[in-house]
Amino acid sequence: MNTTLSSSSAKTSSPAAAGMPQIQPYLFFDGRCEEALEYYRTALGAKVTALIRYKDSPEPPPPGCVPPGGENKVMHSNFTVGSTQVMASDGRCGGKPTFEGFALSLAVADSAEAERRFSALADGGRVEMPLGKTFFSPCFGMVVDRFGVFWMVIVSQPMP
C-alpha cells in the first residue's frame, strides 16, 4: 500500500473544520491495520485517503509504543466508505484486536447491495443475525468481521 500522508490530504475541508462537531470512529487493529484496510477496500469499496507508518513519523513515538520490528506498522490511517470517514491504526501491535461495546452501521441502497456487503463482511467472520426483513427495514442483518468489528447492515426506509 503506497498511500502516505501528505500536506494536501491533511488539509482537507471537514464539517469539524467548519465548526460543526463530528464523531468519527477510530479503530485499533493491534498490528493488522494494513490487512484490514485491504479487506475493507475489497468488501466495502473503502478508499484509503491517508496512511503514515511509525518509521515515517516526524517525531519518534514514545518508548515502548512500538514493538521491535514494528517500524513499518501503521501509526495512523484514514479511509472513507461513501461519505463516512473512519480512522485506523495498528495501535500497540499486540496481534489481538478487541472491539467491544459498539457496532458500525452500514446503510445501503437496496437488498442486493446489502447481501453483497454482508457476505463480504461475513467472509472469515461470523453472522450474528442473518439478513432479513424487519419492522424497521426491508433488509437488516448483523455480522462480526474477521477482525472482530461488529457491523449492522441495513437498507434504510422512512419510519412510519
C-alpha positions as CSV (number, residue, x, y, z in Angstrom):
1,M,0.0,0.0,0.0
2,N,1.7,3.2,-1.2
3,T,-0.8,5.8,0.2
4,T,1.0,8.2,2.5
5,L,0.0,11.2,4.5
6,S,0.7,14.4,2.5
7,S,0.2,18.0,3.3
8,S,-2.7,18.2,0.8
9,S,-4.6,15.2,2.4
10,A,-4.0,16.7,5.9
11,K,-5.7,20.0,4.9
12,T,-9.0,18.6,3.5
13,S,-12.1,20.5,4.5
14,S,-14.4,18.9,7.0
15,P,-17.5,19.7,9.0
16,A,-15.3,19.9,12.1
17,A,-13.1,22.5,10.4
18,A,-16.3,24.5,9.8
19,G,-17.2,24.5,13.5
20,M,-19.7,21.6,13.4
21,P,-18.8,18.7,15.8
22,Q,-18.4,15.3,14.3
23,I,-18.0,11.8,15.7
24,Q,-15.5,9.7,13.7
25,P,-14.7,6.1,14.6
26,Y,-11.1,5.3,15.3
27,L,-10.3,1.6,15.1
28,F,-7.2,0.0,16.6
29,F,-6.3,-3.3,14.8
30,D,-3.4,-4.2,17.1
31,G,-0.9,-4.9,14.3
32,R,-3.4,-5.9,11.5
33,C,-4.3,-2.4,10.2
34,E,-2.9,-2.8,6.7
35,E,-4.7,-6.1,6.3
36,A,-7.9,-4.5,7.5
37,L,-7.5,-1.6,5.0
38,E,-7.2,-4.0,2.1
39,Y,-10.1,-6.1,3.4
40,Y,-12.4,-3.0,3.7
41,R,-11.2,-1.8,0.3
42,T,-12.5,-5.0,-1.3
43,A,-15.5,-5.7,1.0
44,L,-16.9,-2.1,1.2
45,G,-15.2,-0.1,-1.6
46,A,-13.3,1.8,1.0
47,K,-10.8,4.4,-0.2
48,V,-7.6,5.0,1.8
49,T,-7.0,8.7,1.9
50,A,-4.1,8.8,4.3
51,L,-1.5,6.4,5.8
52,I,1.6,7.1,7.9
53,R,3.8,4.4,9.3
54,Y,5.7,4.7,12.6
55,K,9.0,4.9,10.7
56,D,7.7,8.0,8.8
57,S,6.5,9.9,11.8
58,P,8.0,13.4,12.0
59,E,8.5,12.7,15.8
60,P,9.6,9.4,17.2
61,P,6.9,7.5,19.1
62,P,7.4,7.4,22.9
63,P,9.5,4.5,24.2
64,G,7.5,1.2,24.4
65,C,4.8,2.3,22.0
66,V,6.1,0.4,19.0
67,P,7.4,-3.2,19.5
68,P,10.8,-4.1,18.0
69,G,10.4,-4.6,14.3
70,G,7.1,-2.6,14.2
71,E,8.5,0.4,12.3
72,N,6.5,-0.5,9.2
73,K,3.2,-0.8,11.1
74,V,0.5,1.8,10.6
75,M,0.7,4.7,13.0
76,H,-2.4,6.4,11.6
77,S,-4.6,6.0,8.6
78,N,-7.8,7.4,7.3
79,F,-10.3,5.8,4.9
80,T,-13.7,6.6,3.6
81,V,-16.7,4.4,2.9
82,G,-19.1,6.5,0.9
83,S,-19.0,9.9,2.7
84,T,-18.1,8.5,6.1
85,Q,-14.5,8.9,7.4
86,V,-13.0,6.2,9.5
87,M,-9.6,6.4,11.1
88,A,-7.5,3.3,12.0
89,S,-4.1,2.3,13.4
90,D,-2.0,-0.7,14.4
91,G,-2.0,0.6,17.9
92,R,0.5,-1.3,20.1
93,C,0.7,-4.2,17.6
94,G,-0.1,-7.0,20.1
95,G,-1.9,-9.0,17.4
96,K,-5.3,-9.5,19.1
97,P,-7.6,-6.6,18.4
98,T,-10.7,-6.4,20.5
99,F,-13.8,-4.4,19.6
100,E,-16.5,-4.4,22.3
101,G,-19.5,-2.3,23.2
102,F,-20.2,-0.7,19.8
103,A,-21.2,-1.5,16.2
104,L,-20.7,0.2,12.9
105,S,-23.8,0.6,10.9
106,L,-23.6,0.3,7.1
107,A,-26.6,1.8,5.3
108,V,-27.0,0.7,1.7
109,A,-29.4,1.5,-1.1
110,D,-31.1,-1.9,-1.7
111,S,-31.3,-5.6,-0.7
112,A,-28.9,-6.7,-3.4
113,E,-26.2,-4.3,-2.1
114,A,-26.9,-5.4,1.5
115,E,-26.4,-9.0,0.5
116,R,-23.2,-8.3,-1.3
117,R,-21.7,-6.2,1.5
118,F,-23.0,-8.5,4.3
119,S,-21.5,-11.6,2.6
120,A,-18.1,-9.8,2.1
121,L,-18.0,-8.8,5.8
122,A,-19.0,-12.3,6.9
123,D,-16.2,-13.9,4.9
124,G,-13.8,-15.1,7.7
125,G,-16.2,-13.6,10.4
126,R,-19.4,-14.8,11.9
127,V,-23.1,-14.0,11.3
128,E,-24.9,-12.8,14.4
129,M,-28.2,-12.2,12.8
130,P,-28.8,-13.2,9.1
131,L,-30.1,-10.6,6.7
132,G,-33.9,-10.5,6.7
133,K,-36.9,-8.2,6.7
134,T,-37.7,-6.4,10.0
135,F,-40.4,-3.9,11.1
136,F,-37.8,-1.2,10.5
137,S,-36.1,-2.3,7.3
138,P,-36.7,-4.5,4.3
139,C,-33.3,-5.9,4.8
140,F,-31.2,-5.9,8.0
141,G,-28.5,-8.2,9.5
142,M,-25.6,-8.2,11.9
143,V,-22.2,-9.7,11.4
144,V,-18.8,-9.7,13.1
145,D,-16.0,-9.4,10.6
146,R,-12.7,-11.3,10.6
147,F,-11.1,-8.6,12.8
148,G,-13.8,-8.7,15.4
149,V,-15.6,-5.5,14.3
150,F,-19.4,-5.7,14.8
151,W,-21.4,-4.5,11.8
152,M,-25.1,-3.8,11.2
153,V,-26.0,-3.8,7.5
154,I,-29.3,-2.0,6.8
155,V,-31.4,-0.9,3.9
156,S,-33.0,2.3,5.2
157,Q,-36.6,3.1,4.8
158,P,-38.7,6.0,6.1
159,M,-40.0,5.5,9.5
160,P,-43.9,5.3,9.7
